[in-house]
């Protein structure tokens, strides 16, 4: 099994993104790399984790994290991150 970070977008529970993780890497670095691949991450980083409706809730390994926490959290293979938009209670 590949060593990945699993990212889930609850609007469509079947939509999951597996990001290969090699070595010690910060979550913000993962997000910055994904900005060139997915519009969601480009917009997320540009807007500081906010949308017109409010902040996007992030749950990392079962714990709520904030946008400002991204630069302090190291990712390990097997970690899980859920994005919950404001319309779903984020």
Buried (B, 14 or more C-beta within 10 A) or exposed (E): EEEBBBBBBBEEEEEEBEBEBEEEBBBBBBBBEBBEEEEBBBBBBEEEBBBEEEBBBBBBEEEEBEBEBBEEBEBEEEBBBBBBBBEEEB
